Amino acid sequence: MSDSMSDTQYTTSEMMTVAAARMLADRAVCFVGIGLPSTAANLARLTHAPDLVLIYESGPIGAKPAVLPLSIGDGDLAETADTVVSTSEIFRYWLQGERIDIGFLSAAQIDRFGNLNTTVIGDYNHPHTRLPGAGGAPEIAGAARQVFILLKQSSRAFVERLDFVTSVGYGDGGDARARLGLSGRGPTAIITDLCMMEPEDITNELIVTHLHPGVTRNQVRETIGWPVRFAATVETTTPPSEQELATLRDLQRRTALAHGTQHE
């Protein structure tokens, strides 16, 4: 595995995307964020989960985009959806009504209890970087039956303390979600370009359960801002198949052509 790519190799980003896609079961109802989650969700739909129901914040239900959307307002989402409803119905009927199986999110920062920051880097009043903001992520993190988080691993992203808590994972750990009255289970899987993590029983602190092929424990430790722990048994993620890679690369090629970032 490397950051370069050939017919027989795959990048760390491809491993992450494929690993995330595999976790989405056919016929599940998935509330999808733009970016990496959308790539993984659409890869799942094009491979093992053709009846995966993709819901986007702008109102499309059952979207089947031909290429990856630029935003939640991309017309291809509405044109290919089974139906389109109002944003208020998406949140009030589908999400708050506990009809979303999986909320699929990314973030700029995450802490050991799966809390997310998509608001600012640095002090809120004088930030180094102002991020896109919350959108529907706090509601998704709170009410989806379970949440998958997909992001590239670095010590800047995996931090001891968030600069701002945008979306609650497990709060300060333990039974924090129950104390906050949140209905969903919270983050059940964190998929990165190096490993996969899950909440530990009782404490709900994130622990490493899978290492991607060729990744060492020290590599993981060096890219996480807290003293990360590992499960008693750590498995090795199955590498991407030829079909998964071919489908992902074709999707990204068609997307680049459609959005004018690549020419035939």
C-alpha positions, 0 to 999 in steps of 0.5 A: 500500500502506498500513496502512489497508485498502479493497477495492483496497488491502492492508496491509503485513501482508497483503503479507507473508502473501501473499508467504510463502504463495506460497513454499509448494509444493503437496504439500510437507510443512510444519512450521508454527509458530503465529501468522504462519506458520500464517496464511501456510500456511493461506492457501497451502492455500486458494489454490494449494497444496490438498495442502500437508501441514501438520504441527503440533508437537502431532501432527496431520499433514495438518491442514486447520483451518477457522479459524486455530488459537489454539495447537498444542493447538487441537482443530480441528487434530486433528479435521481432520488425516489422522492424529494421532501422538505429539509424539515421533514428530513429532520423531523420525520426521518431523523428525529423519528428514529428512521435513520439507520446510519448517520455518516459523518466526517469532521476536522477534529475528533476526540477520544470519545467521538465528539466532533468539531466542524466549527473552528480551529483555535479560539472561537472568537479569534479562530485560526480557521473557520470551518464549514460549521454544524449543518445537520451534523449535531442532529445526525450525531444525536438521533441516528441509530448509529454513526460512522465517522470517516476521516484521515488520521493525523495528530491535528485531527485526532486531538486530546481536546476539541477546539469546539464541540460541534457534535456530541459523540460520547461526551465525557464517556460512560453513560454521557449520552443517556444523561444528555437524553440522546436517542441514538447509539452514537459513533459505533465505527471510526474509519481512517486511512490507517485503522478502524476504531470502536467505542470500548464497552462501558467507558465508550473511549475509542480503541483500535480494533483493525489495522489496515495492511502494512500499518503498525501500532506505532504509526497509529500512536504517532497520529493520535493526540491521546494515549490510544489503546488497542483491543485485546485482538486487533485484526487486519483489514481485508485489502480492497478487491480488484472490483472495489478498486475499479468501481471506486476509480471509475466513479472518481474518474467520471466525477472529475469529467463531469465537474470539469477537473479532468479531460478525456 
